């Protein structure tokens, strides 16, 4: 502390980093989609490279044809997996949650009477 002049200490305290801006829900979703696409493209590229041991990998996975389709450019999820995900985490689940919370609120109102 003694080697820095007083003005220098004040100046350095003003330059402290500002906290990062939090993402909106839409920005978060969009960033997730972009980064997922990028990571899947990198994975496909690696699987097609000479460093990748295809036989070793194929011998350990449950669905070699699905993996080969993915490496060839097909989607990494099946339509059935998409529909299950939408049911569990999509708008349908939000609607069901809202109905459940509305029913709980109605029950609470009845208890007060």
Secondary structure, 3 states (H helix, E strand, C coil): CCCCCHHHHHHHHHCCCCCCCCCCHHHHHHHHHHHHHHHHHHHHHHHCCCCCCHHHHHCCCCCHHHHHHHHCCCCCCCHHHHHHHHHHHCHHHHHHHHHHHHHHHHHHHHHHC
